[in-house]
Amino acid sequence: MSMFKIFDISGSAVSAQSQRLNIVASNLANVDTVAGPDGSAYKARQVSFQTVMMNTQDGMPAAGVKVAGVSEDQSPGRRVHDPANPSADATGYVTYSNVNAVDEMVNMISASRSYQNNIEVMNTAKSLMMKTLQMGQG
Amino acid sequence: MNVNRLTDTLDFQAKALDLRGERQRIIASNIANADTPGYVAREMDFASALREATASAGSVSGSLAAPVSGGASAAFAATPGLMATTDAGHIPLRSLSSGLSGLRYAAPSQTNLDSNTVDMDRERASFADNSVKYEATLRFINTHVRTMLDAMKSPSQG
């Protein structure tokens, strides 16, 4: 039955979106992280999605998603003049992580919407399949 | 009355249900890839897919009805897209191209920076539309079965 594949497709998307949500959580948690003794602060991470073609018996395409990789944003971190901070360098500047909290919030909303969409697809497919199982009885 | 008449409508509805399931899967793929850069949304031309599916079914049953002659020179593979049946014991496969030709790329309504052409509003609408039509087809089948069972009952039965 062709509809079984929907759970694989939407399942892969849900898992990819939850990884994205995980990354967003890491980024938001580290939004105020300052640079350690080595001078490098936390770098914002970003997932990249890729289509996975799934095999079906009848040759019809089924396209899932996977996380192809996680990349680090290499832009320089936020620098704040705060000589009183124990992490300040010789010139009195503290280097924070390069996480942009607004970007991350937008990313989070987008990920959660996509997650919800895919869950709804699975629920609809499930209810349709349950009705298909009762075919001919009513 | 030909016995096939009992199931002919059912065959058609079964094909329609099958294609609805395929379309549901295609839309699910599009929704799953809504955030994938470079993904191109696909869409099924349901009317032509159904026309093709029912047409190929007719040709398959036609070739089944015609007995394959024993001679090696028997004309085979006359139908394009159908696998050749060169022996009486071969089971004809359904057209390999069936369904695939009903698939098109959806025209993007807005260009996206990451060249993804999934229009989420349209996909959601198509998904809801397809779900309702899937259920409608199911009800057609159920009603047909009930009608047939009613017709088979003897008058004495309530």
Interface residues (C-beta under 8 A of the other chain):
Chain A: M1 S2 M3 K5 I6 I9 S10 S12 A13 Q17 R20 S48 F49 Q50 T51 D58 G59 M60 P61 A62 A63 G64 V65 S110 A111 S114 N117 N118 V121 T124 A125 L128 K131 T132 M135 G136 Q137 G138
Chain B: L17 D18 G21 E22 Q24 R25 I26 I27 A28 S29 N30 I31 A32 N33 A34 D35 T36 P37 G38 Y39 R42 L96 G99 L100 L103 M120 R124 F127 S131 Y134 E135 L138 I141 N142 V145 R146
